[in-house]
Amino acid sequence: MKNIFRLFLVFCLCSPILAWSQDGSFTASVSSNTVAIDEQFQISFTLNVSGKSFQPPSFDDFMILSGPNQSQSMQFVNGNMTQSLSFTYYLQPKAAGTFKIGSASVQTGSKVLKTNAITITVGKGNNKSQSNGKEESVSDQISKNLFIKSFVSKTNVYRGEGITVTYKLCTRIDIVDFNLNKMPMLDGFWSQDLDGPKELKLHPETINGVQYNVAEIKKTILFPQRAGTLQIDKMEAQTVVRVRSQRKARNNDPFGDFFDDPFFGGNVQDIKHTVSSEPVKITVKPLPDNAPPSFSGAVGNFTLEAFLDKTTTKANEPVTLKIKISGKGNLKLIDPVTLQLPPDIETYDPKINDNIAVTVDGVKGTRTFEYLLIPRRAGTFKINALDFSFFNLSKNRYETLQSSEFQLKVEKGSGSESSIGAGGSDKADLQLLGNDIRYINTSNLTVHPQGDFFFGSTLFYSLLMAPLLGFVGFLFLNKKQEKDAADVSGVKSRKATKIAKAKLAGAAKLLKESNHSKVYEEILRAMWGYVSDKYSIPAGQLNKDNVRSIFASKNKSVDTVEAFLAVIDECEFARYSPSASMSNAEQVYEKSVAIITKIEQ
């Protein structure tokens, strides 16, 4: 054991000259990039590979209070060892203004690595003092060391172009508890969340020259639905941070200010603190005006495939036409392709199948539309080529894809065809079978008064008119059904309650299975889907303001509107707050059923 300990000690002492990974990094970070003229700050240069000949940058605009102080760290993660070497200086500005600290350099093998330059803003007064001379509050100091930052992949995009928004928690202090209490409003966007971490995992990251412990909270892909300036609202969370009570600074100690704050020395205290991100403005450009007729809003890069499951069939037997759109972009917002069919072929609304993945690189996969075609008579029919247009972001222009034409051969079926006239008949002439002499009727005769016959009676004429009245009624009902079927929004509105209750039944099943993470998602889909179907509003245009205005126009009470939106808020909040999802799932489900029932009444 002594020999093992000696070997380990020698290894630690000699580690700076070990051959570490050649793909190393050399970074610079500061404790704060905004300081007062009489305030000290810390700058560190960190190397994660072996190196020599360290050359610091010029510190002509600063007094060097201490440094370079060399430190070394070693970590073992999953059996892999990582090491880092840091050179730290404590500096104080000589004057107010904006100063740039240049790059430090170090030699690693045959390469010379350089750090990033850092800009320091120096104020005239004490950075801990406010304009009224009072000492900066603990809350203000926490806000400088703990915040949520939203990182947006692009801030200038086309309508329908996807952007990735990543929310990160940045901290330089200890966090005891963290709970999201307000999700960002995304008015004007259609959003798709990526699978995020179930718990916060902190890792070091340098932001604006300052090193923080950073954890990813949420990552979302947004598709703007209208042109103009849109805003991604702030995300808000409630935290509990652990700080230490202040103590008096040490006299004649150049590092006294480092210890005279809530984060060093003294007694430990837990403080509740609300942390939030800053809103982000997104500039959305309209798409060009020269859109082709077959363009319905698809933005990205796509391919088109179309095929029939068979090219020979019989009258009144169905054929399936599949249209497959693949690629990367706003796939879930692509509308069904318009078909141009011969008048003797009937079709219905397509069945939509999605195989779509939401990744860091964007939304990609396939969307397939399945159309059921029913030819009503025999013959050979031509199905014209299908057109699908989209705006290609890489080329900044519209492109139109076209499928091949289809020939469908329809043979005569076993049943009657709809094109056959009502006057035709294949029946043989009726023949009177039997003898030419009738047998004598030996049964009891029914005697009627003279002139009282069935022929000419009220019942006779009623039965005579019944087929005609039934035929007229049939034509009326058939016409009404065709009209109702053509009114897509009306069909959705009439079936809105049924569809919503079906979705809520799915939520009830998930609730019994204790699958709380999916219950809220199913309820959310039911609530938004109900409003979309009931009032014929596309899902991409739905937001809380629309709901308020729609319900107001339908004379719904304010209490009803707010109860509906409260269920929406609870579902959205619970999807990202595990502590809430376990306790309120059943109550939220009961509220959703009650509010939809109340609206229908």
Buried (B, 14 or more C-beta within 10 A) or exposed (E): EEEEEEEEEEEEEEBBEEEBEEEBEBBBBBBBBBBBBBBBBBBBBBBBBBBEEBEBBEBEBBEEBEBBEEEEEEEEEEEEEEBBBBBBBBBBBBEEEEBEBBBBBBBBBEEEBBBBEBEBEBBEBBBBEEEEEEEBEBEEBBBBBBBBBBBBBEEEBBBBBBBBBBBBBBBBBBBEEBBBEBBBBBBBBBEBEBEEEEEBEBEEBBBEBBBBBBBBBBBBBBBBBBBEEBBBBBBBBBBBBBBBEBEEBEEEEEBEBBBBBBBEEBEEEEBEBEBBBEEBEBEBEEBEEEBEEBBBBBBBBBEBEBEBEEEEBBBBBBBEBBBBBBBBBBBBBBEBBEBEBBEBBBBEEBEEEEEEEBEEEBBBBBBBBBBBBBBBBBBEBEBEEBBBBBBBBEEEEBBEBBBEEBEBBBEEBEEEBEEEEEEEEEEEEEEEEEEEEEEEEEEEEEEEEEEEEEEEEEEEEEEEEEEEEEEEEEEEEEEEEEEEEEEEEEBBBEEBBEBBBEBBEBBBEBBEEEBBBBBBBBBBBBBBBBBBBBBBBEBBEBBBEBBBEBBEEEEBEEEBBEBBBEBBEBBBBBBBBEEBBEEBBEEBBEBBBEBBEBBEE
